Amino acid sequence: QVQLVESGGGLVQPGGSLRLSCAASGSTFRIDVFGWYRQAPGKQRDLVATITRGGSTSYADSVAGRFTISRDNAKNTVYLQTNSLKPEDTAVYFCYATSYTGSDYWGRGTQVTVSS
């Protein structure tokens, strides 16, 4: 089993930045891909960014150029640097991990609110 705990969310003004972190524990050697998803009120959960163990990344079009995903394999932690935040980025951000055997793991989420 893998446990994921997010941190770093909060209230920020438009144009501001936040750095989200997700610490993994348990059978972390199983993890292949980390990702971040987000879910706004009344909307579906959408993929934001992913990163493989080797460091290959992908981003949703809506955040490309503003968000950066990174991971520290030694610390079993994945980060999401969010810059130039917009009100439409307001959502609960969830950390996600998938194992080499195809199992999926989710954190409980951290709230990001972008408002003046």
C-alpha angles and dihedrals in degrees: 000000000000126000121202125197122186127204140166103068124132148120117312135168121247110280092028132118139233132184114216121199132196120194118200125204137173120039094006093155085075094063118109106161130025122197145172124225129180136204125197121200111286093005136101123262109266132197114249105175143337136201129192125218087258092054103256110149139198132185140196112252090242093063104029110125093018104058128052126195120202138163138207106209092190091057095036089231133133124199136201115201108199118195134174090022119200131200088251089063088069108121145107107280117214128198115222134189133184125199131222087253093055100257118143127216130190136194123220094252139244124240120240116189121184111194141132 
